[in-house]
């Protein structure tokens, strides 16, 4: 009985809790885009794999209302920043980010002082009805103030 309980405890510890992974292509089609541009249903422990396939871009968390450019290091609770990655010199590198919560996260490219962001190079994790990807994109396209 005691041995069985021990085995059960070991089994519980040994089985890793694997989250889902979501793949996002950064700079797909040599364009200033994240593909897909939004992902919903991301849970704590899930990962997002950003693969950089053109030019030199970043995936950096930013604010919903004043997105461009995102600040180095990212902003917000559990914000993140992949840093810049150049597909030509690095051979289409990938960066894996682990998501820690179920909150919305808004992401943009910080290249060229926000120029890519202004062109709509944006991405949302767990957008909501109030904080929708469409409005975030609109904010990026029309963001007149460089606050960072
Ligand atoms: Cu970019």
Backbone and ligand atoms as CSV (ligand in chain L), in Angstrom:
chain,resi,resn,atom,element,x,y,z
A,1,UNK,N,N,0.837,-1.202,0.000
A,1,UNK,CA,C,0.000,0.000,0.000
A,1,UNK,C,C,0.869,1.249,0.000
A,2,UNK,N,N,1.838,1.270,0.903
A,2,UNK,CA,C,2.725,2.436,0.981
A,2,UNK,C,C,3.547,2.570,-0.309
A,3,UNK,N,N,3.969,1.440,-0.849
A,3,UNK,CA,C,4.758,1.433,-2.084
A,3,UNK,C,C,3.928,1.978,-3.259
A,4,UNK,N,N,2.669,1.555,-3.312
A,4,UNK,CA,C,1.782,2.017,-4.385
A,4,UNK,C,C,1.593,3.523,-4.312
A,5,UNK,N,N,1.421,4.007,-3.083
A,5,UNK,CA,C,1.243,5.448,-2.917
A,5,UNK,C,C,2.480,6.197,-3.380
A,6,UNK,N,N,3.634,5.631,-3.087
A,6,UNK,CA,C,4.887,6.250,-3.503
A,6,UNK,C,C,4.987,6.288,-5.030
A,7,UNK,N,N,4.619,5.176,-5.658
A,7,UNK,CA,C,4.657,5.110,-7.116
A,7,UNK,C,C,3.726,6.159,-7.720
A,8,UNK,N,N,2.554,6.308,-7.132
A,8,UNK,CA,C,1.601,7.292,-7.635
A,8,UNK,C,C,2.173,8.693,-7.533
A,9,UNK,N,N,2.823,8.964,-6.412
A,9,UNK,CA,C,3.415,10.290,-6.223
A,9,UNK,C,C,4.497,10.542,-7.265
A,10,UNK,N,N,5.301,9.531,-7.527
A,10,UNK,CA,C,6.358,9.675,-8.532
A,10,UNK,C,C,5.751,9.919,-9.907
A,11,UNK,N,N,4.699,9.173,-10.208
A,11,UNK,CA,C,4.069,9.315,-11.516
A,11,UNK,C,C,3.553,10.736,-11.710
A,12,UNK,N,N,2.962,11.294,-10.651
A,12,UNK,CA,C,2.413,12.647,-10.744
A,12,UNK,C,C,3.540,13.658,-10.980
A,13,UNK,N,N,4.642,13.463,-10.275
A,13,UNK,CA,C,5.760,14.392,-10.425
A,13,UNK,C,C,6.408,14.242,-11.791
A,14,UNK,N,N,6.492,13.011,-12.292
A,14,UNK,CA,C,7.246,12.746,-13.508
A,14,UNK,C,C,6.504,13.164,-14.772
A,15,UNK,N,N,5.179,13.236,-14.707
A,15,UNK,CA,C,4.427,13.589,-15.911
A,15,UNK,C,C,4.447,15.100,-16.083
A,16,UNK,N,N,5.101,15.581,-17.108
A,16,UNK,CA,C,5.165,17.035,-17.286
A,16,UNK,C,C,3.815,17.594,-17.717
A,17,UNK,N,N,3.533,18.786,-17.257
A,17,UNK,CA,C,2.304,19.459,-17.673
A,17,UNK,C,C,2.636,20.266,-18.923
A,18,UNK,N,N,2.227,19.746,-20.037
A,18,UNK,CA,C,2.563,20.386,-21.303
A,18,UNK,C,C,1.432,21.298,-21.754
A,19,UNK,N,N,1.762,22.575,-21.968
A,19,UNK,CA,C,0.791,23.477,-22.531
A,19,UNK,C,C,0.758,23.341,-24.039
A,20,UNK,N,N,-0.217,23.987,-24.604
A,20,UNK,CA,C,-0.297,24.004,-26.070
A,20,UNK,C,C,0.720,24.983,-26.621
A,21,UNK,N,N,1.127,24.760,-27.846
A,21,UNK,CA,C,1.989,25.731,-28.528
A,21,UNK,C,C,1.239,26.320,-29.718
A,22,UNK,N,N,1.452,27.613,-29.901
A,22,UNK,CA,C,0.866,28.306,-31.051
A,22,UNK,C,C,2.013,28.882,-31.881
A,23,UNK,N,N,1.975,28.649,-33.171
A,23,UNK,CA,C,3.026,29.150,-34.060
A,23,UNK,C,C,2.598,30.458,-34.716
A,24,UNK,N,N,3.492,31.431,-34.670
A,24,UNK,CA,C,3.238,32.721,-35.312
A,24,UNK,C,C,4.417,33.036,-36.223
A,25,UNK,N,N,4.128,33.347,-37.465
A,25,UNK,CA,C,5.169,33.710,-38.418
A,25,UNK,C,C,5.293,35.225,-38.467
A,26,UNK,N,N,6.508,35.698,-38.227
A,26,UNK,CA,C,6.762,37.144,-38.181
A,26,UNK,C,C,7.393,37.573,-39.507
A,27,UNK,N,N,6.704,38.499,-40.186
A,27,UNK,CA,C,7.201,38.944,-41.487
A,27,UNK,C,C,6.863,37.976,-42.605
A,28,UNK,N,N,5.748,37.273,-42.479
A,28,UNK,CA,C,5.328,36.336,-43.524
A,28,UNK,C,C,5.157,37.061,-44.852
A,29,UNK,N,N,5.475,36.373,-45.928
A,29,UNK,CA,C,5.331,36.924,-47.294
A,29,UNK,C,C,6.128,38.213,-47.476
A,30,UNK,N,N,7.207,38.345,-46.714
A,30,UNK,CA,C,8.037,39.554,-46.769
A,30,UNK,C,C,7.210,40.805,-46.470
A,31,UNK,N,N,6.146,40.635,-45.708
A,31,UNK,CA,C,5.256,41.748,-45.407
A,31,UNK,C,C,5.401,42.130,-43.929
A,32,UNK,N,N,4.862,43.285,-43.579
A,32,UNK,CA,C,4.950,43.781,-42.203
A,32,UNK,C,C,3.764,43.253,-41.405
A,33,UNK,N,N,3.769,41.955,-41.169
A,33,UNK,CA,C,2.637,41.285,-40.518
A,33,UNK,C,C,3.115,40.187,-39.574
A,34,UNK,N,N,2.225,39.886,-38.626
A,34,UNK,CA,C,2.300,38.645,-37.859
A,34,UNK,C,C,1.206,37.739,-38.431
A,35,UNK,N,N,1.512,36.474,-38.621
A,35,UNK,CA,C,0.528,35.545,-39.174
A,35,UNK,C,C,0.442,34.321,-38.280
A,36,UNK,N,N,-0.725,34.050,-37.626
A,36,UNK,CA,C,-1.939,34.864,-37.670
A,36,UNK,C,C,-1.753,36.169,-36.895
A,37,UNK,N,N,-2.712,37.095,-37.026
A,37,UNK,CA,C,-2.582,38.381,-36.338
A,37,UNK,C,C,-3.201,38.363,-34.940
A,38,UNK,N,N,-3.889,37.276,-34.590
A,38,UNK,CA,C,-4.422,37.159,-33.227
A,38,UNK,C,C,-4.656,35.692,-32.896
A,39,UNK,N,N,-4.530,35.392,-31.587
A,39,UNK,CA,C,-4.766,34.041,-31.091
A,39,UNK,C,C,-5.588,34.143,-29.819
A,40,UNK,N,N,-6.642,33.351,-29.726
A,40,UNK,CA,C,-7.476,33.320,-28.530
A,40,UNK,C,C,-7.366,31.952,-27.856
A,41,UNK,N,N,-7.793,31.904,-26.603
A,41,UNK,CA,C,-7.798,30.642,-25.875
A,41,UNK,C,C,-6.431,30.225,-25.376
A,42,UNK,N,N,-5.522,31.191,-25.254
A,42,UNK,CA,C,-4.180,30.882,-24.745
A,42,UNK,C,C,-4.251,30.813,-23.216
A,43,UNK,N,N,-3.757,29.719,-22.652
A,43,UNK,CA,C,-3.831,29.475,-21.213
A,43,UNK,C,C,-2.444,29.575,-20.582
A,44,UNK,N,N,-2.407,29.812,-19.267
A,44,UNK,CA,C,-1.109,29.847,-18.582
A,44,UNK,C,C,-0.325,28.558,-18.838
A,45,UNK,N,N,0.922,28.723,-19.203
A,45,UNK,CA,C,1.769,27.572,-19.514
A,45,UNK,C,C,1.837,27.268,-20.999
A,46,UNK,N,N,0.918,27.836,-21.761
A,46,UNK,CA,C,0.992,27.668,-23.219
A,46,UNK,C,C,2.164,28.484,-23.764
A,47,UNK,N,N,2.636,28.075,-24.910
A,47,UNK,CA,C,3.750,28.796,-25.524
A,47,UNK,C,C,3.351,29.351,-26.889
A,48,UNK,N,N,4.031,30.409,-27.256
A,48,UNK,CA,C,3.912,30.946,-28.603
A,48,UNK,C,C,5.306,30.929,-29.211
A,49,UNK,N,N,5.427,30.302,-30.350
A,49,UNK,CA,C,6.707,30.248,-31.052
A,49,UNK,C,C,6.670,31.248,-32.198
A,50,UNK,N,N,7.468,32.297,-32.046
A,50,UNK,CA,C,7.578,33.310,-33.093
A,50,UNK,C,C,8.736,32.922,-34.012
A,51,UNK,N,N,8.465,32.776,-35.293
A,51,UNK,CA,C,9.517,32.475,-36.264
A,51,UNK,C,C,9.645,33.649,-37.226
A,52,UNK,N,N,10.864,34.174,-37.293
A,52,UNK,CA,C,11.143,35.409,-38.032
A,52,UNK,C,C,11.636,35.054,-39.432
A,53,UNK,N,N,10.822,35.364,-40.453
A,53,UNK,CA,C,11.099,34.854,-41.800
A,53,UNK,C,C,11.453,35.929,-42.829
A,54,UNK,N,N,11.469,37.189,-42.419
A,54,UNK,CA,C,11.917,38.224,-43.365
A,54,UNK,C,C,12.425,39.425,-42.579
A,55,UNK,N,N,13.303,40.187,-43.238
A,55,UNK,CA,C,13.822,41.442,-42.689
A,55,UNK,C,C,14.341,41.287,-41.259
A,56,UNK,N,N,14.112,42.331,-40.440
A,56,UNK,CA,C,14.581,42.358,-39.053
A,56,UNK,C,C,13.446,42.908,-38.201
A,57,UNK,N,N,12.859,42.053,-37.391
A,57,UNK,CA,C,11.659,42.409,-36.642
A,57,UNK,C,C,11.786,41.996,-35.180
A,58,UNK,N,N,10.806,42.450,-34.374
A,58,UNK,CA,C,10.676,41.975,-32.996
A,58,UNK,C,C,9.210,41.690,-32.718
A,59,UNK,N,N,8.975,40.934,-31.658
A,59,UNK,CA,C,7.621,40.760,-31.107
A,59,UNK,C,C,7.697,41.263,-29.674
A,60,UNK,N,N,7.073,42.417,-29.433
A,60,UNK,CA,C,7.257,43.130,-28.177
A,60,UNK,C,C,5.901,43.592,-27.653
A,61,UNK,N,N,5.623,43.318,-26.373
A,61,UNK,CA,C,4.327,43.742,-25.840
A,61,UNK,C,C,4.276,45.264,-25.710
A,62,UNK,N,N,3.076,45.798,-25.997
A,62,UNK,CA,C,2.894,47.238,-25.969
A,62,UNK,C,C,1.518,47.562,-25.389
A,63,UNK,N,N,1.163,48.839,-25.399
A,63,UNK,CA,C,-0.130,49.211,-24.840
A,63,UNK,C,C,-1.215,49.133,-25.906
A,64,UNK,N,N,-2.442,48.960,-25.457
A,64,UNK,CA,C,-3.572,48.850,-26.370
A,64,UNK,C,C,-3.844,50.173,-27.075
A,65,UNK,N,N,-3.764,51.271,-26.327
A,65,UNK,CA,C,-4.241,52.540,-26.873
A,65,UNK,C,C,-3.153,53.368,-27.544
A,66,UNK,N,N,-1.895,53.101,-27.225
A,66,UNK,CA,C,-0.794,53.910,-27.774
A,66,UNK,C,C,0.357,52.981,-28.147
A,67,UNK,N,N,0.151,52.161,-29.171
A,67,UNK,CA,C,1.021,51.000,-29.383
A,67,UNK,C,C,2.403,51.284,-29.954
A,68,UNK,N,N,2.552,52.369,-30.733
A,68,UNK,CA,C,3.755,52.505,-31.554
A,68,UNK,C,C,4.730,53.573,-31.059
A,69,UNK,N,N,5.988,53.244,-30.926
A,69,UNK,CA,C,6.533,51.881,-30.972
A,69,UNK,C,C,6.430,51.217,-29.604
A,70,UNK,N,N,6.449,49.902,-29.568
A,70,UNK,CA,C,6.542,49.236,-28.264
A,70,UNK,C,C,7.902,49.533,-27.640
A,71,UNK,N,N,7.966,49.629,-26.318
A,71,UNK,CA,C,9.244,49.912,-25.662
A,71,UNK,C,C,10.111,48.663,-25.560
A,72,UNK,N,N,11.392,48.875,-25.647
A,72,UNK,CA,C,12.334,47.766,-25.457
A,72,UNK,C,C,12.029,47.051,-24.145
A,73,UNK,N,N,11.944,45.745,-24.186
A,73,UNK,CA,C,11.618,44.961,-22.999
A,73,UNK,C,C,10.145,44.666,-22.860
A,74,UNK,N,N,9.315,45.426,-23.607
A,74,UNK,CA,C,7.873,45.209,-23.521
A,74,UNK,C,C,7.265,45.884,-22.304
A,75,UNK,N,N,5.949,45.962,-22.289
A,75,UNK,CA,C,5.242,46.560,-21.155
A,75,UNK,C,C,4.128,45.638,-20.678
A,76,UNK,N,N,3.600,45.965,-19.502
A,76,UNK,CA,C,2.441,45.277,-18.956
A,76,UNK,C,C,2.827,44.082,-18.115
A,77,UNK,N,N,1.888,43.638,-17.271
A,77,UNK,CA,C,2.120,42.422,-16.485
A,77,UNK,C,C,2.421,41.258,-17.422
A,78,UNK,N,N,3.492,40.535,-17.117
A,78,UNK,CA,C,3.908,39.406,-17.955
A,78,UNK,C,C,4.184,39.822,-19.404
A,79,UNK,N,N,4.615,41.069,-19.567
A,79,UNK,CA,C,5.020,41.501,-20.902
A,79,UNK,C,C,6.274,40.775,-21.345
A,80,UNK,N,N,6.555,40.833,-22.639
A,80,UNK,CA,C,7.747,40.156,-23.152
A,80,UNK,C,C,8.295,40.889,-24.366
A,81,UNK,N,N,9.511,40.534,-24.725
A,81,UNK,CA,C,10.182,41.147,-25.864
A,81,UNK,C,C,11.154,40.123,-26.434
A,82,UNK,N,N,10.944,39.735,-27.673
A,82,UNK,CA,C,11.863,38.754,-28.280
A,82,UNK,C,C,13.193,39.388,-28.643
A,83,UNK,N,N,13.243,40.743,-28.655
A,83,UNK,CA,C,14.401,41.414,-29.215
A,83,UNK,C,C,14.347,41.334,-30.734
A,84,UNK,N,N,15.273,42.037,-31.381
A,84,UNK,CA,C,15.306,42.043,-32.837
A,84,UNK,C,C,15.886,40.737,-33.368
A,85,UNK,N,N,15.296,40.268,-34.454
A,85,UNK,CA,C,15.836,39.084,-35.126
A,85,UNK,C,C,15.843,39.306,-36.625
A,86,UNK,N,N,17.012,39.080,-37.201
A,86,UNK,CA,C,17.217,39.297,-38.627
A,86,UNK,C,C,17.192,37.943,-39.336
A,87,UNK,N,N,16.195,37.752,-40.169
A,87,UNK,CA,C,16.025,36.433,-40.799
A,87,UNK,C,C,17.202,36.081,-41.702
A,88,UNK,N,N,17.744,37.088,-42.383
A,88,UNK,CA,C,18.810,36.799,-43.354
A,88,UNK,C,C,20.072,36.296,-42.659
A,89,UNK,N,N,20.499,36.997,-41.601
A,89,UNK,CA,C,21.754,36.617,-40.952
A,89,UNK,C,C,21.572,35.474,-39.959
A,90,UNK,N,N,20.346,35.288,-39.459
A,90,UNK,CA,C,20.127,34.270,-38.425
A,90,UNK,C,C,19.451,33.006,-38.964
A,91,UNK,N,N,19.007,33.042,-40.227
A,91,UNK,CA,C,18.388,31.851,-40.798
A,91,UNK,C,C,17.022,31.536,-40.237
A,92,UNK,N,N,16.133,32.494,-40.287
A,92,UNK,CA,C,14.750,32.313,-39.815
A,92,UNK,C,C,14.684,31.756,-38.384
A,93,UNK,N,N,15.193,32.524,-37.435
A,93,UNK,CA,C,15.229,32.039,-36.055
A,93,UNK,C,C,13.832,31.999,-35.425
A,94,UNK,N,N,13.705,31.170,-34.393
A,94,UNK,CA,C,12.468,31.096,-33.622
A,94,UNK,C,C,12.740,31.482,-32.177
A,95,UNK,N,N,11.764,32.144,-31.568
A,95,UNK,CA,C,11.817,32.479,-30.152
A,95,UNK,C,C,10.527,31.983,-29.516
A,96,UNK,N,N,10.659,31.234,-28.423
A,96,UNK,CA,C,9.492,30.688,-27.736
A,96,UNK,C,C,9.190,31.529,-26.508
A,97,UNK,N,N,7.962,31.997,-26.402
A,97,UNK,CA,C,7.512,32.792,-25.263
A,97,UNK,C,C,6.452,31.984,-24.518
A,98,UNK,N,N,6.598,31.870,-23.203
A,98,UNK,CA,C,5.590,31.183,-22.390
A,98,UNK,C,C,4.618,32.202,-21.817
A,99,UNK,N,N,3.348,31.960,-22.017
A,99,UNK,CA,C,2.315,32.870,-21.528
A,99,UNK,C,C,1.941,32.466,-20.100
A,100,UNK,N,N,1.826,33.471,-19.229
A,100,UNK,CA,C,1.668,33.192,-17.798
A,100,UNK,C,C,0.252,33.405,-17.284
A,101,UNK,N,N,-0.649,33.904,-18.128
A,101,UNK,CA,C,-1.982,34.255,-17.650
A,101,UNK,C,C,-2.982,34.169,-18.794
A,102,UNK,N,N,-4.219,34.546,-18.504
A,102,UNK,CA,C,-5.254,34.521,-19.550
A,102,UNK,C,C,-5.620,35.935,-20.003
A,103,UNK,N,N,-4.820,36.912,-19.584
A,103,UNK,CA,C,-5.108,38.307,-19.920
A,103,UNK,C,C,-4.797,38.584,-21.398
A,104,UNK,N,N,-5.411,39.645,-21.943
A,104,UNK,CA,C,-5.014,40.062,-23.291
A,104,UNK,C,C,-3.587,40.600,-23.282
A,105,UNK,N,N,-2.855,40.306,-24.335
A,105,UNK,CA,C,-1.523,40.885,-24.532
A,105,UNK,C,C,-1.467,41.430,-25.952
A,106,UNK,N,N,-0.987,42.664,-26.055
A,106,UNK,CA,C,-0.918,43.302,-27.364
A,106,UNK,C,C,0.549,43.475,-27.741
A,107,UNK,N,N,0.848,43.084,-28.963
A,107,UNK,CA,C,2.228,42.921,-29.407
A,107,UNK,C,C,2.426,43.696,-30.708
A,108,UNK,N,N,3.603,44.287,-30.854
A,108,UNK,CA,C,3.943,44.951,-32.117
A,108,UNK,C,C,5.437,44.814,-32.355
A,109,UNK,N,N,5.858,45.170,-33.553
A,109,UNK,CA,C,7.276,45.208,-33.888
A,109,UNK,C,C,7.823,46.580,-33.517
A,110,UNK,N,N,8.989,46.605,-32.878
A,110,UNK,CA,C,9.546,47.901,-32.441
A,110,UNK,C,C,10.559,48.462,-33.438
A,111,UNK,N,N,10.698,47.831,-34.603
A,111,UNK,CA,C,11.697,48.270,-35.580
A,111,UNK,C,C,11.425,49.684,-36.094
A,112,UNK,N,N,12.492,50.389,-36.398
A,112,UNK,CA,C,12.436,51.695,-37.063
A,112,UNK,C,C,11.589,52.707,-36.283
A,113,UNK,N,N,11.828,52.747,-34.972
A,113,UNK,CA,C,11.147,53.713,-34.097
A,113,UNK,C,C,9.633,53.631,-34.219
A,114,UNK,N,N,9.137,52.445,-34.503
A,114,UNK,CA,C,7.691,52.267,-34.577
A,114,UNK,C,C,7.129,52.294,-35.980
A,115,UNK,N,N,7.990,52.438,-36.988
A,115,UNK,CA,C,7.490,52.519,-38.367
A,115,UNK,C,C,6.765,51.237,-38.787
A,116,UNK,N,N,7.287,50.081,-38.380
A,116,UNK,CA,C,6.610,48.833,-38.734
A,116,UNK,C,C,5.271,48.746,-38.020
A,117,UNK,N,N,5.257,49.142,-36.756
A,117,UNK,CA,C,4.022,49.166,-35.961
A,117,UNK,C,C,2.979,50.061,-36.615
A,118,UNK,N,N,3.423,51.227,-37.066
A,118,UNK,CA,C,2.515,52.161,-37.736
A,118,UNK,C,C,1.931,51.576,-39.017
A,119,UNK,N,N,2.665,50.656,-39.624
A,119,UNK,CA,C,2.161,50.010,-40.840
A,119,UNK,C,C,1.221,48.860,-40.513
A,120,UNK,N,N,0.996,48.634,-39.227
A,120,UNK,CA,C,0.032,47.607,-38.836
A,120,UNK,C,C,0.662,46.303,-38.431
A,121,UNK,N,N,1.973,46.311,-38.159
A,121,UNK,CA,C,2.646,45.074,-37.765
A,121,UNK,C,C,2.343,44.793,-36.303
A,122,UNK,N,N,1.174,44.181,-36.073
A,122,UNK,CA,C,0.616,44.007,-34.732
A,122,UNK,C,C,0.041,42.604,-34.574
A,123,UNK,N,N,-0.109,42.224,-33.310
A,123,UNK,CA,C,-0.547,40.859,-32.987
A,123,UNK,C,C,-1.183,40.885,-31.605
A,124,UNK,N,N,-2.256,40.135,-31.407
A,124,UNK,CA,C,-2.932,40.102,-30.110
A,124,UNK,C,C,-3.086,38.680,-29.596
A,125,UNK,N,N,-2.862,38.533,-28.290
A,125,UNK,CA,C,-3.094,37.275,-27.579
A,125,UNK,C,C,-4.313,37.485,-26.684
A,126,UNK,N,N,-5.273,36.619,-26.797
A,126,UNK,CA,C,-6.492,36.680,-25.979
A,126,UNK,C,C,-7.169,38.060,-26.013
A,127,UNK,N,N,-7.418,38.609,-27.208
A,127,UNK,CA,C,-8.184,39.861,-27.263
A,127,UNK,C,C,-9.605,39.620,-26.756
A,128,UNK,N,N,-10.262,40.698,-26.358
A,128,UNK,CA,C,-11.629,40.585,-25.841
A,128,UNK,C,C,-12.555,41.466,-26.680
A,129,UNK,N,N,-13.829,41.455,-26.320
A,129,UNK,CA,C,-14.781,42.291,-27.046
A,129,UNK,C,C,-14.436,43.771,-26.859
A,130,UNK,N,N,-14.070,44.133,-25.619
A,130,UNK,CA,C,-13.719,45.529,-25.330
A,130,UNK,C,C,-12.320,45.890,-25.824
A,131,UNK,N,N,-11.432,44.940,-25.750
A,131,UNK,CA,C,-10.054,45.150,-26.201
A,131,UNK,C,C,-9.826,44.240,-27.408
A,132,UNK,N,N,-10.404,44.639,-28.531
A,132,UNK,CA,C,-10.386,43.783,-29.717
A,132,UNK,C,C,-9.121,44.010,-30.541
A,133,UNK,N,N,-8.769,43.003,-31.321
A,133,UNK,CA,C,-7.622,43.166,-32.205
A,133,UNK,C,C,-7.870,44.288,-33.201
A,134,UNK,N,N,-9.085,44.368,-33.717
A,134,UNK,CA,C,-9.391,45.368,-34.744
A,134,UNK,C,C,-9.157,46.780,-34.217
A,135,UNK,N,N,-9.572,47.028,-32.971
A,135,UNK,CA,C,-9.373,48.375,-32.404
A,135,UNK,C,C,-7.890,48.622,-32.101
A,136,UNK,N,N,-7.217,47.599,-31.618
A,136,UNK,CA,C,-5.770,47.714,-31.379
A,136,UNK,C,C,-5.038,48.066,-32.675
A,137,UNK,N,N,-5.379,47.353,-33.755
A,137,UNK,CA,C,-4.756,47.639,-35.049
A,137,UNK,C,C,-5.051,49.066,-35.479
A,138,UNK,N,N,-6.291,49.470,-35.299
A,138,UNK,CA,C,-6.675,50.837,-35.659
A,138,UNK,C,C,-5.869,51.856,-34.847
A,139,UNK,N,N,-5.658,51.555,-33.566
A,139,UNK,CA,C,-4.852,52.436,-32.721
A,139,UNK,C,C,-3.414,52.528,-33.239
A,140,UNK,N,N,-2.880,51.414,-33.690
A,140,UNK,CA,C,-1.510,51.415,-34.218
A,140,UNK,C,C,-1.428,52.229,-35.504
A,141,UNK,N,N,-2.366,52.017,-36.382
A,141,UNK,CA,C,-2.348,52.710,-37.677
A,141,UNK,C,C,-2.512,54.214,-37.502
A,142,UNK,N,N,-3.195,54.617,-36.441
A,142,UNK,CA,C,-3.512,56.036,-36.247
A,142,UNK,C,C,-2.810,56.664,-35.060
A,143,UNK,N,N,-1.851,55.938,-34.472
A,143,UNK,CA,C,-1.176,56.432,-33.276
A,143,UNK,C,C,-0.269,57.611,-33.629
A,144,UNK,N,N,-0.657,58.805,-33.255
A,144,UNK,CA,C,0.120,59.965,-33.677
A,144,UNK,C,C,1.234,60.328,-32.700
A,145,UNK,N,N,1.178,59.752,-31.505
A,145,UNK,CA,C,2.071,60.215,-30.449
A,145,UNK,C,C,3.096,59.142,-30.124
A,146,UNK,N,N,4.355,59.522,-30.196
A,146,UNK,CA,C,5.425,58.592,-29.838
A,146,UNK,C,C,5.756,58.807,-28.374
A,147,UNK,N,N,5.226,57.983,-27.504
A,147,UNK,CA,C,5.393,58.230,-26.079
A,147,UNK,C,C,6.553,57.451,-25.474
A,148,UNK,N,N,7.093,56.480,-26.201
A,148,UNK,CA,C,8.159,55.686,-25.590
A,148,UNK,C,C,9.517,56.123,-26.119
L,1,CU,CU,CU,9.186,44.824,-37.977
